[in-house]
Amino acid sequence: MGVLTAAGWGALAAFSLVVGAWLALRPRPVSETRVGMVMGFGSGALLAAIAYELVPTGFHQDVLLFSAFGLGAVVFFVTDAVVAGRRTMGAASAERSLVIGTLLDGVPESLVLGIGVAMNGDVAVAFLVAVFVSNLPEAIGATATMRTHGHTRAQVYGLWWSIVAVSALAAAAGYALYQVVPRADGGYVEAFAAGAVLTMLADSMIPEAYRQGGKATGLLAVLGFAVAGALSALE
């Protein structure tokens, strides 16, 4: 039952991708400014999740943990650069880039959720909320791009549901990994995810939030950090 619980939490965190698609496909889609504001709130929530949930205790004193953190950043940066280099190769490549970009941060996040369930018997609420909220603007923007390229509603929803399924499998894999290596505390995976997510925030999410939402996104980022931090403290 534990692995199913982990898979369920992973699917729930990614379900906001489907919600974002629905918001983008409505007759009156969400405005760009509001998308930027949601993105700003999600950025702050993710920063709090990194600070309070992902970065392990004694992180700066453990060379291997610090290396895992750096490796996560490098892997995200290099993979994202490769994907970005292919975005000019037509609609098909752009669509693949959207999928890869979503999976780049989604899979490590789901692994962390699964490991957390295996370690503590429950999910980290602050991290779950941060992932859920941050997925919304990503799905809204990507859905708009897919519609521009002529995708049907069924194709759009099919794509996001498939990523929900992958996220559920990744969370289940994180749970199973901890069962296979029970002495592992998941710190290396968490540090890797922290590096990847922090790089994603600095490279794309925060700048895009400011571009779309304006200066108000700064206050919303602080609010998102405060909410996620409070949830983490209450666990």
N, C-alpha and C positions, 0 to 999 in steps of 0.2 A: 504493500500500500504506500510505503514511503516514496518509492520512485514515481508512482502515479501522482502523489501529492506534489512532488517537485515539478513534474511535467505540467500539472495544472497551473501552478504559479507562473511557470515560464510562459504558458499560453496566455494567461491573464495579462502579464506585463506587455506582451506583444499585441494583444487584442486592440490596443489603442491605435495600431496601424489601420485596422479595419474601420474604427471610429473616425479616424482622420480622413480616410477615403470617402466615407459617407458624407462628412462635412464638405469635402471638396466637390462631390457630385450632386449636391443639392441644387435646385433651381437658382437659389441665391447663395452662392458659396461664401465662405468666411473671407473677409477682407484681408489684404496683405498686412495691414497694420495690426490687426488682431492676431494674425498668425505670428508676427514678429514678437508681440507681447507674450503670447503663450510660450514661444521659443525662449524668451528671456527668463520667464519663470522656470521653465524646465532646465535651463542652463544653471541657474542658481541651485536648484534642487539636486542636480547631478554633482555640482561642486561639493555640496554638503555630503552627498553619498560617498564621494571619493574620500573626503576628510574623515568622516565618522564611521564608514562601513567598510571601505575597500583597503585603505592603507593600514597594514597590520601594525600592531604594537611593536616597537623596537625596529621599525622599518629602516631607519637611517643607520642602525648599528649592524645590520645584516647585509653583507655584500651580495648574497644570492637574491635576497628580496629586492634590493636596490637594482640588481641586474635585470630581474624579471620586470620591474617597473620600466626601466629603460628599453627593454626588448619590446614590451607592449607598445610603447611610443613609436619605436622605429618600424615595427611591423605595420602599424596603422598608417604611418606617414608614407612608407614605400608603396604599400598596396593602394592607398588612395591616390598617390601620384601616378601609378600605372593606370588606374581606372580613369583618372582625369585626362591622361594622355590619349585615351581612346574615345573621349566624348565627342570629338569632332569627326568621327568616322561614320556618322549617319544615325538614324533613329534606332536601329537595332542595337548598336553599340551603346547608345545613350541609355536605353532601357536596361541593358545588362549592367551598366554602371550604377544605376539606381538600386538595383537588387544587391549588387556587391557592397555598395556603400551602406545599405541598411544592415546587411549581415555582419559587416565589419565590427560594428559596435553591439549588435544584437546578440551574437553568439557568445562572446565573453561575458556579457551581462547575464545571460541565461545560465551559463555555467556557474557563475557566482551564486545565483539564486538557488540552484540545485545543491551546491556544496553547503550553502547556509542552512538549507532544510536538513541535510544529512548531519550537520554538526550540532544544530540547536533544536531540531524537531519542529522548527517553524521558520517562516520567511522574515527577512529584515524589511519591516514595513516602510521605512524611510527610503531604502534603495528601490523597493517595488514601486512606490509612488513616483520617485524621480524618473525611473525608466518609462513608466506609463505616460507621464506628462510629456517627456522629451520626445516620445515617438509621434505624438499628435502632429506637430508642425512639419515633421519630416514626411509623414504620409500625405499631408495636405498638399505640400509642394510637389512631391513626386507624382501624385495622382493627377495634378493639373498638367504636368509635363506629358504623362502618358496619354491623357485625353487629347492633347495637342497633336500627338503622333497618331491619332486615329484609333486608339484602343477602345473597345466596347466596355460597358460597365461590368459585364461578366468576366472579361479578361483582367480588368483592374482588381476586382474583388478576389479573383482566383489567385493572382499574384500575392496579395497581402495575406490571404488565408494560408498559402503555402509557406510564407515566412513565419506565420504564427505556429504552424506545425513544426518547422525547423527549430524554432525557439523552444517549443515544448520538448523536443528530442534533446536539445542541448542541455536544458535543465535536468532532464532525466539522466543524461550522460554525466553531468556534474555530480549528481547524487550517487550514481554507480561508481564513479571514480573514487569518491570518498570511502565507499564500502570496500573497494578492492585494496585501497591503501589507507586503512583506518588510522594510522599514526599521522597521516598528513593533515595539517590544519587548514589546507586550502589557501594558505597565505600567498603562495607563489602565483596561483591563478588570480587571486584578488589583486595582487600587485601588478600583474600583467594587464588585467582589465583596467586598473586605475590609470596606468600609463597610456593605454589605447584611448580610453574615454576622455582623459584630460587633453590629449593631443587633438581629438575630434572637436572638443569644445573650443580650444584656442584657434584651430585652423578654420573651422567652418561655422559651427553653431552660434557662437557669440557674435562674430562679425555679421552673420546673416540676420540675427535677431536685431542688432542695432540698425542695420540697413533697412529692414522692413518696419520695425516698430518705433524707431527714433529713440530719443533720450529716455523716455519713460521705461525702456527695457532695463535700464540700470537699476531703478527702484524695484522692478518686478523680479530681477535676478536676486536682489537682497531678500525680497519676500520669499522667493522660492528656497533660498538657502536657509532662512529662518524656519520655515515650515518643515522642511526635511530634517533640519537639525533638531527641532523640537520632537518630531516623531521618533528620531533615533534615541533621544534622551528618555523617552517614555517607554521604550522597549525593555 
